Amino acid sequence: MQSENPVIADFVKLLNSAAGTIAGMGREASETAREKAKEVFGGMDFVSREEFDAVKDLASSAREEVETLKARIAALEAAAKPE
């Protein structure tokens, strides 16, 4: 059987409370830092990776179409030239 020392029991309760408070402060600091980062970066004009890839694909398709049209124009001009 253990004998309870009130001083030790109170000290343990104090340490548990302090640990809970410190953990809560850490979570709050983390959440605050995350919100500040969102605020700072949210004001910037960043695009998502998906948006970037979509525009990149569109630009690539447009380049291919331009090259195809250039070749067709060159062929039409060559055919239209009188000899």
PDB file as gemmi writes it, atoms N, CA and C in Angstrom:
CRYST1    1.000    1.000    1.000  90.00  90.00  90.00 P 1                      
ATOM      1  N   MET A   1       0.826  -1.167   0.000  1.00  0.00           N  
ATOM      2  CA  MET A   1       0.000   0.000   0.000  1.00  0.00           C  
ATOM      3  C   MET A   1       0.878   1.240   0.000  1.00  0.00           C  
ATOM      4  N   GLN A   2       0.520   2.193  -0.804  1.00  0.00           N  
ATOM      5  CA  GLN A   2       1.304   3.414  -0.893  1.00  0.00           C  
ATOM      6  C   GLN A   2       0.726   4.452   0.050  1.00  0.00           C  
ATOM      7  N   SER A   3       1.633   5.177   0.622  1.00  0.00           N  
ATOM      8  CA  SER A   3       1.160   6.305   1.418  1.00  0.00           C  
ATOM      9  C   SER A   3       1.216   7.525   0.529  1.00  0.00           C  
ATOM     10  N   GLU A   4       0.179   8.328   0.568  1.00  0.00           N  
ATOM     11  CA  GLU A   4       0.137   9.514  -0.288  1.00  0.00           C  
ATOM     12  C   GLU A   4       0.676  10.706   0.471  1.00  0.00           C  
ATOM     13  N   ASN A   5       1.627  11.337  -0.160  1.00  0.00           N  
ATOM     14  CA  ASN A   5       2.155  12.573   0.393  1.00  0.00           C  
ATOM     15  C   ASN A   5       1.425  13.705  -0.315  1.00  0.00           C  
ATOM     16  N   PRO A   6       0.716  14.564   0.390  1.00  0.00           N  
ATOM     17  CA  PRO A   6      -0.057  15.629  -0.250  1.00  0.00           C  
ATOM     18  C   PRO A   6       0.817  16.594  -1.052  1.00  0.00           C  
ATOM     19  N   VAL A   7       2.025  16.815  -0.606  1.00  0.00           N  
ATOM     20  CA  VAL A   7       2.917  17.735  -1.319  1.00  0.00           C  
ATOM     21  C   VAL A   7       3.286  17.137  -2.677  1.00  0.00           C  
ATOM     22  N   ILE A   8       3.607  15.861  -2.694  1.00  0.00           N  
ATOM     23  CA  ILE A   8       3.974  15.188  -3.950  1.00  0.00           C  
ATOM     24  C   ILE A   8       2.763  15.110  -4.869  1.00  0.00           C  
ATOM     25  N   ALA A   9       1.607  14.802  -4.315  1.00  0.00           N  
ATOM     26  CA  ALA A   9       0.389  14.718  -5.123  1.00  0.00           C  
ATOM     27  C   ALA A   9       0.074  16.073  -5.751  1.00  0.00           C  
ATOM     28  N   ASP A  10       0.210  17.133  -4.974  1.00  0.00           N  
ATOM     29  CA  ASP A  10      -0.037  18.479  -5.512  1.00  0.00           C  
ATOM     30  C   ASP A  10       0.993  18.835  -6.581  1.00  0.00           C  
ATOM     31  N   PHE A  11       2.237  18.431  -6.355  1.00  0.00           N  
ATOM     32  CA  PHE A  11       3.296  18.710  -7.336  1.00  0.00           C  
ATOM     33  C   PHE A  11       3.022  17.973  -8.646  1.00  0.00           C  
ATOM     34  N   VAL A  12       2.582  16.731  -8.554  1.00  0.00           N  
ATOM     35  CA  VAL A  12       2.257  15.949  -9.749  1.00  0.00           C  
ATOM     36  C   VAL A  12       1.090  16.586 -10.493  1.00  0.00           C  
ATOM     37  N   LYS A  13       0.071  17.027  -9.768  1.00  0.00           N  
ATOM     38  CA  LYS A  13      -1.073  17.707 -10.399  1.00  0.00           C  
ATOM     39  C   LYS A  13      -0.611  18.984 -11.095  1.00  0.00           C  
ATOM     40  N   LEU A  14       0.283  19.718 -10.445  1.00  0.00           N  
ATOM     41  CA  LEU A  14       0.814  20.944 -11.034  1.00  0.00           C  
ATOM     42  C   LEU A  14       1.581  20.650 -12.321  1.00  0.00           C  
ATOM     43  N   LEU A  15       2.405  19.595 -12.299  1.00  0.00           N  
ATOM     44  CA  LEU A  15       3.165  19.221 -13.495  1.00  0.00           C  
ATOM     45  C   LEU A  15       2.234  18.784 -14.622  1.00  0.00           C  
ATOM     46  N   ASN A  16       1.189  18.038 -14.306  1.00  0.00           N  
ATOM     47  CA  ASN A  16       0.229  17.618 -15.332  1.00  0.00           C  
ATOM     48  C   ASN A  16      -0.482  18.824 -15.933  1.00  0.00           C  
ATOM     49  N   SER A  17      -0.866  19.750 -15.092  1.00  0.00           N  
ATOM     50  CA  SER A  17      -1.527  20.962 -15.592  1.00  0.00           C  
ATOM     51  C   SER A  17      -0.580  21.768 -16.477  1.00  0.00           C  
ATOM     52  N   ALA A  18       0.664  21.879 -16.039  1.00  0.00           N  
ATOM     53  CA  ALA A  18       1.654  22.629 -16.815  1.00  0.00           C  
ATOM     54  C   ALA A  18       1.896  21.964 -18.162  1.00  0.00           C  
ATOM     55  N   ALA A  19       1.980  20.641 -18.167  1.00  0.00           N  
ATOM     56  CA  ALA A  19       2.201  19.924 -19.422  1.00  0.00           C  
ATOM     57  C   ALA A  19       1.034  20.147 -20.379  1.00  0.00           C  
ATOM     58  N   GLY A  20      -0.187  20.093 -19.852  1.00  0.00           N  
ATOM     59  CA  GLY A  20      -1.362  20.349 -20.691  1.00  0.00           C  
ATOM     60  C   GLY A  20      -1.373  21.758 -21.234  1.00  0.00           C  
ATOM     61  N   THR A  21      -1.000  22.720 -20.391  1.00  0.00           N  
ATOM     62  CA  THR A  21      -0.961  24.114 -20.820  1.00  0.00           C  
ATOM     63  C   THR A  21       0.100  24.327 -21.895  1.00  0.00           C  
ATOM     64  N   ILE A  22       1.258  23.736 -21.692  1.00  0.00           N  
ATOM     65  CA  ILE A  22       2.340  23.879 -22.676  1.00  0.00           C  
ATOM     66  C   ILE A  22       1.953  23.237 -24.001  1.00  0.00           C  
ATOM     67  N   ALA A  23       1.314  22.077 -23.948  1.00  0.00           N  
ATOM     68  CA  ALA A  23       0.873  21.419 -25.187  1.00  0.00           C  
ATOM     69  C   ALA A  23      -0.165  22.279 -25.901  1.00  0.00           C  
ATOM     70  N   GLY A  24      -1.075  22.855 -25.142  1.00  0.00           N  
ATOM     71  CA  GLY A  24      -2.088  23.738 -25.733  1.00  0.00           C  
ATOM     72  C   GLY A  24      -1.460  24.970 -26.354  1.00  0.00           C  
ATOM     73  N   MET A  25      -0.461  25.531 -25.691  1.00  0.00           N  
ATOM     74  CA  MET A  25       0.231  26.704 -26.232  1.00  0.00           C  
ATOM     75  C   MET A  25       0.952  26.341 -27.528  1.00  0.00           C  
ATOM     76  N   GLY A  26       1.537  25.151 -27.561  1.00  0.00           N  
ATOM     77  CA  GLY A  26       2.220  24.707 -28.778  1.00  0.00           C  
ATOM     78  C   GLY A  26       1.256  24.565 -29.937  1.00  0.00           C  
ATOM     79  N   ARG A  27       0.086  23.963 -29.679  1.00  0.00           N  
ATOM     80  CA  ARG A  27      -0.928  23.827 -30.735  1.00  0.00           C  
ATOM     81  C   ARG A  27      -1.416  25.192 -31.203  1.00  0.00           C  
ATOM     82  N   GLU A  28      -1.634  26.083 -30.238  1.00  0.00           N  
ATOM     83  CA  GLU A  28      -2.114  27.423 -30.602  1.00  0.00           C  
ATOM     84  C   GLU A  28      -1.066  28.179 -31.415  1.00  0.00           C  
ATOM     85  N   ALA A  29       0.197  28.061 -31.039  1.00  0.00           N  
ATOM     86  CA  ALA A  29       1.266  28.718 -31.786  1.00  0.00           C  
ATOM     87  C   ALA A  29       1.360  28.152 -33.204  1.00  0.00           C  
ATOM     88  N   SER A  30       1.211  26.849 -33.322  1.00  0.00           N  
ATOM     89  CA  SER A  30       1.258  26.212 -34.637  1.00  0.00           C  
ATOM     90  C   SER A  30       0.105  26.686 -35.518  1.00  0.00           C  
ATOM     91  N   GLU A  31      -1.096  26.736 -34.939  1.00  0.00           N  
ATOM     92  CA  GLU A  31      -2.258  27.196 -35.701  1.00  0.00           C  
ATOM     93  C   GLU A  31      -2.114  28.659 -36.101  1.00  0.00           C  
ATOM     94  N   THR A  32      -1.592  29.476 -35.193  1.00  0.00           N  
ATOM     95  CA  THR A  32      -1.387  30.894 -35.498  1.00  0.00           C  
ATOM     96  C   THR A  32      -0.373  31.060 -36.622  1.00  0.00           C  
ATOM     97  N   ALA A  33       0.718  30.302 -36.562  1.00  0.00           N  
ATOM     98  CA  ALA A  33       1.733  30.380 -37.623  1.00  0.00           C  
ATOM     99  C   ALA A  33       1.146  29.933 -38.954  1.00  0.00           C  
ATOM    100  N   ARG A  34       0.332  28.889 -38.940  1.00  0.00           N  
ATOM    101  CA  ARG A  34      -0.294  28.397 -40.174  1.00  0.00           C  
ATOM    102  C   ARG A  34      -1.236  29.458 -40.753  1.00  0.00           C  
ATOM    103  N   GLU A  35      -2.013  30.099 -39.897  1.00  0.00           N  
ATOM    104  CA  GLU A  35      -2.934  31.145 -40.362  1.00  0.00           C  
ATOM    105  C   GLU A  35      -2.170  32.339 -40.920  1.00  0.00           C  
ATOM    106  N   LYS A  36      -1.084  32.725 -40.259  1.00  0.00           N  
ATOM    107  CA  LYS A  36      -0.269  33.847 -40.754  1.00  0.00           C  
ATOM    108  C   LYS A  36       0.335  33.506 -42.116  1.00  0.00           C  
ATOM    109  N   ALA A  37       0.814  32.273 -42.271  1.00  0.00           N  
ATOM    110  CA  ALA A  37       1.388  31.860 -43.552  1.00  0.00           C  
ATOM    111  C   ALA A  37       0.326  31.894 -44.644  1.00  0.00           C  
ATOM    112  N   LYS A  38      -0.890  31.418 -44.338  1.00  0.00           N  
ATOM    113  CA  LYS A  38      -1.972  31.476 -45.321  1.00  0.00           C  
ATOM    114  C   LYS A  38      -2.283  32.916 -45.689  1.00  0.00           C  
ATOM    115  N   GLU A  39      -2.265  33.792 -44.691  1.00  0.00           N  
ATOM    116  CA  GLU A  39      -2.545  35.208 -44.930  1.00  0.00           C  
ATOM    117  C   GLU A  39      -1.487  35.840 -45.826  1.00  0.00           C  
ATOM    118  N   VAL A  40      -0.229  35.540 -45.532  1.00  0.00           N  
ATOM    119  CA  VAL A  40       0.873  36.119 -46.310  1.00  0.00           C  
ATOM    120  C   VAL A  40       0.869  35.579 -47.733  1.00  0.00           C  
ATOM    121  N   PHE A  41       0.801  34.256 -47.864  1.00  0.00           N  
ATOM    122  CA  PHE A  41       0.870  33.654 -49.191  1.00  0.00           C  
ATOM    123  C   PHE A  41      -0.446  33.758 -49.936  1.00  0.00           C  
ATOM    124  N   GLY A  42      -1.547  33.922 -49.225  1.00  0.00           N  
ATOM    125  CA  GLY A  42      -2.852  34.059 -49.870  1.00  0.00           C  
ATOM    126  C   GLY A  42      -2.965  35.337 -50.676  1.00  0.00           C  
ATOM    127  N   GLY A  43      -2.231  36.365 -50.280  1.00  0.00           N  
ATOM    128  CA  GLY A  43      -2.261  37.629 -50.999  1.00  0.00           C  
ATOM    129  C   GLY A  43      -1.439  37.603 -52.277  1.00  0.00           C  
ATOM    130  N   MET A  44      -0.607  36.599 -52.408  1.00  0.00           N  
ATOM    131  CA  MET A  44       0.225  36.491 -53.609  1.00  0.00           C  
ATOM    132  C   MET A  44      -0.536  35.734 -54.691  1.00  0.00           C  
ATOM    133  N   ASP A  45      -0.140  35.942 -55.910  1.00  0.00           N  
ATOM    134  CA  ASP A  45      -0.829  35.322 -57.034  1.00  0.00           C  
ATOM    135  C   ASP A  45      -0.175  34.004 -57.428  1.00  0.00           C  
ATOM    136  N   PHE A  46      -0.208  33.042 -56.535  1.00  0.00           N  
ATOM    137  CA  PHE A  46       0.317  31.721 -56.845  1.00  0.00           C  
ATOM    138  C   PHE A  46      -0.774  30.894 -57.508  1.00  0.00           C  
ATOM    139  N   VAL A  47      -0.370  29.966 -58.342  1.00  0.00           N  
ATOM    140  CA  VAL A  47      -1.334  29.048 -58.962  1.00  0.00           C  
ATOM    141  C   VAL A  47      -1.032  27.648 -58.463  1.00  0.00           C  
ATOM    142  N   SER A  48      -2.040  26.815 -58.500  1.00  0.00           N  
ATOM    143  CA  SER A  48      -1.834  25.432 -58.074  1.00  0.00           C  
ATOM    144  C   SER A  48      -1.089  24.673 -59.168  1.00  0.00           C  
ATOM    145  N   ARG A  49      -0.564  23.542 -58.821  1.00  0.00           N  
ATOM    146  CA  ARG A  49       0.168  22.710 -59.781  1.00  0.00           C  
ATOM    147  C   ARG A  49      -0.764  22.257 -60.902  1.00  0.00           C  
ATOM    148  N   GLU A  50      -2.021  21.940 -60.544  1.00  0.00           N  
ATOM    149  CA  GLU A  50      -2.988  21.490 -61.540  1.00  0.00           C  
ATOM    150  C   GLU A  50      -3.269  22.592 -62.560  1.00  0.00           C  
ATOM    151  N   GLU A  51      -3.429  23.830 -62.067  1.00  0.00           N  
ATOM    152  CA  GLU A  51      -3.677  24.950 -62.983  1.00  0.00           C  
ATOM    153  C   GLU A  51      -2.484  25.177 -63.897  1.00  0.00           C  
ATOM    154  N   PHE A  52      -1.276  25.100 -63.319  1.00  0.00           N  
ATOM    155  CA  PHE A  52      -0.067  25.289 -64.106  1.00  0.00           C  
ATOM    156  C   PHE A  52       0.039  24.236 -65.202  1.00  0.00           C  
ATOM    157  N   ASP A  53      -0.195  22.978 -64.831  1.00  0.00           N  
ATOM    158  CA  ASP A  53      -0.111  21.894 -65.817  1.00  0.00           C  
ATOM    159  C   ASP A  53      -1.167  22.047 -66.904  1.00  0.00           C  
ATOM    160  N   ALA A  54      -2.366  22.506 -66.539  1.00  0.00           N  
ATOM    161  CA  ALA A  54      -3.432  22.689 -67.534  1.00  0.00           C  
ATOM    162  C   ALA A  54      -3.044  23.768 -68.542  1.00  0.00           C  
ATOM    163  N   VAL A  55      -2.514  24.885 -68.059  1.00  0.00           N  
ATOM    164  CA  VAL A  55      -2.106  25.968 -68.965  1.00  0.00           C  
ATOM    165  C   VAL A  55      -0.921  25.531 -69.809  1.00  0.00           C  
ATOM    166  N   LYS A  56      -0.016  24.766 -69.224  1.00  0.00           N  
ATOM    167  CA  LYS A  56       1.140  24.256 -69.970  1.00  0.00           C  
ATOM    168  C   LYS A  56       0.679  23.360 -71.122  1.00  0.00           C  
ATOM    169  N   ASP A  57      -0.304  22.491 -70.844  1.00  0.00           N  
ATOM    170  CA  ASP A  57      -0.846  21.620 -71.892  1.00  0.00           C  
ATOM    171  C   ASP A  57      -1.536  22.430 -72.985  1.00  0.00           C  
ATOM    172  N   LEU A  58      -2.280  23.461 -72.584  1.00  0.00           N  
ATOM    173  CA  LEU A  58      -2.940  24.321 -73.577  1.00  0.00           C  
ATOM    174  C   LEU A  58      -1.914  25.017 -74.468  1.00  0.00           C  
ATOM    175  N   ALA A  59      -0.841  25.521 -73.866  1.00  0.00           N  
ATOM    176  CA  ALA A  59       0.198  26.201 -74.640  1.00  0.00           C  
ATOM    177  C   ALA A  59       0.875  25.233 -75.605  1.00  0.00           C  
ATOM    178  N   SER A  60       1.112  24.016 -75.160  1.00  0.00           N  
ATOM    179  CA  SER A  60       1.734  23.014 -76.023  1.00  0.00           C  
ATOM    180  C   SER A  60       0.824  22.686 -77.209  1.00  0.00           C  
ATOM    181  N   SER A  61      -0.469  22.524 -76.950  1.00  0.00           N  
ATOM    182  CA  SER A  61      -1.424  22.250 -78.030  1.00  0.00           C  
ATOM    183  C   SER A  61      -1.481  23.415 -79.009  1.00  0.00           C  
ATOM    184  N   ALA A  62      -1.466  24.630 -78.469  1.00  0.00           N  
ATOM    185  CA  ALA A  62      -1.511  25.812 -79.340  1.00  0.00           C  
ATOM    186  C   ALA A  62      -0.266  25.884 -80.221  1.00  0.00           C  
ATOM    187  N   ARG A  63       0.900  25.566 -79.648  1.00  0.00           N  
ATOM    188  CA  ARG A  63       2.132  25.576 -80.435  1.00  0.00           C  
ATOM    189  C   ARG A  63       2.071  24.556 -81.568  1.00  0.00           C  
ATOM    190  N   GLU A  64       1.565  23.375 -81.269  1.00  0.00           N  
ATOM    191  CA  GLU A  64       1.442  22.335 -82.305  1.00  0.00           C  
ATOM    192  C   GLU A  64       0.484  22.775 -83.402  1.00  0.00           C  
ATOM    193  N   GLU A  65      -0.613  23.392 -83.007  1.00  0.00           N  
ATOM    194  CA  GLU A  65      -1.591  23.856 -84.002  1.00  0.00           C  
ATOM    195  C   GLU A  65      -0.994  24.960 -84.869  1.00  0.00           C  
ATOM    196  N   VAL A  66      -0.208  25.850 -84.271  1.00  0.00           N  
ATOM    197  CA  VAL A  66       0.438  26.921 -85.044  1.00  0.00           C  
ATOM    198  C   VAL A  66       1.393  26.328 -86.064  1.00  0.00           C  
ATOM    199  N   GLU A  67       2.161  25.335 -85.655  1.00  0.00           N  
ATOM    200  CA  GLU A  67       3.097  24.705 -86.582  1.00  0.00           C  
ATOM    201  C   GLU A  67       2.356  24.027 -87.736  1.00  0.00           C  
ATOM    202  N   THR A  68       1.239  23.376 -87.432  1.00  0.00           N  
ATOM    203  CA  THR A  68       0.430  22.725 -88.471  1.00  0.00           C  
ATOM    204  C   THR A  68      -0.111  23.770 -89.445  1.00  0.00           C  
ATOM    205  N   LEU A  69      -0.613  24.879 -88.893  1.00  0.00           N  
ATOM    206  CA  LEU A  69      -1.170  25.931 -89.752  1.00  0.00           C  
ATOM    207  C   LEU A  69      -0.091  26.601 -90.600  1.00  0.00           C  
ATOM    208  N   LYS A  70       1.106  26.771 -90.035  1.00  0.00           N  
ATOM    209  CA  LYS A  70       2.219  27.338 -90.817  1.00  0.00           C  
ATOM    210  C   LYS A  70       2.527  26.450 -92.016  1.00  0.00           C  
ATOM    211  N   ALA A  71       2.549  25.141 -91.773  1.00  0.00           N  
ATOM    212  CA  ALA A  71       2.841  24.207 -92.859  1.00  0.00           C  
ATOM    213  C   ALA A  71       1.744  24.269 -93.919  1.00  0.00           C  
ATOM    214  N   ARG A  72       0.475  24.364 -93.503  1.00  0.00           N  
ATOM    215  CA  ARG A  72      -0.629  24.449 -94.469  1.00  0.00           C  
ATOM    216  C   ARG A  72      -0.558  25.743 -95.281  1.00  0.00           C  
ATOM    217  N   ILE A  73      -0.227  26.846 -94.628  1.00  0.00           N  
ATOM    218  CA  ILE A  73      -0.121  28.136 -95.334  1.00  0.00           C  
ATOM    219  C   ILE A  73       1.018  28.066 -96.347  1.00  0.00           C  
ATOM    220  N   ALA A  74       2.140  27.502 -95.943  1.00  0.00           N  
ATOM    221  CA  ALA A  74       3.269  27.392 -96.857  1.00  0.00           C  
ATOM    222  C   ALA A  74       2.899  26.534 -98.059  1.00  0.00           C  
ATOM    223  N   ALA A  75       2.176  25.453 -97.829  1.00  0.00           N  
ATOM    224  CA  ALA A  75       1.746  24.589 -98.939  1.00  0.00           C  
ATOM    225  C   ALA A  75       0.763  25.315 -99.841  1.00  0.00           C  
ATOM    226  N   LEU A  76      -0.170  26.063 -99.301  1.00  0.00           N  
ATOM    227  CA  LEU A  76      -1.125  26.820-100.114  1.00  0.00           C  
ATOM    228  C   LEU A  76      -0.452  27.927-100.914  1.00  0.00           C  
ATOM    229  N   GLU A  77       0.501  28.603-100.283  1.00  0.00           N  
ATOM    230  CA  GLU A  77       1.227  29.652-101.006  1.00  0.00           C  
ATOM    231  C   GLU A  77       2.050  29.045-102.148  1.00  0.00           C  
ATOM    232  N   ALA A  78       2.646  27.916-101.898  1.00  0.00           N  
ATOM    233  CA  ALA A  78       3.445  27.260-102.947  1.00  0.00           C  
ATOM    234  C   ALA A  78       2.532  26.827-104.100  1.00  0.00           C  
ATOM    235  N   ALA A  79       1.344  26.339-103.784  1.00  0.00           N  
ATOM    236  CA  ALA A  79       0.431  25.890-104.833  1.00  0.00           C  
ATOM    237  C   ALA A  79      -0.169  27.082-105.585  1.00  0.00           C  
ATOM    238  N   ALA A  80      -0.288  28.210-104.936  1.00  0.00           N  
ATOM    239  CA  ALA A  80      -0.921  29.369-105.558  1.00  0.00           C  
ATOM    240  C   ALA A  80       0.069  30.177-106.409  1.00  0.00           C  
ATOM    241  N   LYS A  81       1.339  29.955-106.274  1.00  0.00           N  
ATOM    242  CA  LYS A  81       2.330  30.702-107.044  1.00  0.00           C  
ATOM    243  C   LYS A  81       2.277  30.292-108.498  1.00  0.00           C  
ATOM    244  N   PRO A  82       2.156  31.286-109.356  1.00  0.00           N  
ATOM    245  CA  PRO A  82       2.193  30.940-110.784  1.00  0.00           C  
ATOM    246  C   PRO A  82       3.616  30.603-111.203  1.00  0.00           C  
ATOM    247  N   GLU A  83       3.707  29.673-112.076  1.00  0.00           N  
ATOM    248  CA  GLU A  83       5.033  29.261-112.527  1.00  0.00           C  
ATOM    249  C   GLU A  83       5.434  29.921-113.793  1.00  0.00           C  
TER     250      GLU A  83                                                      
END                                                                             
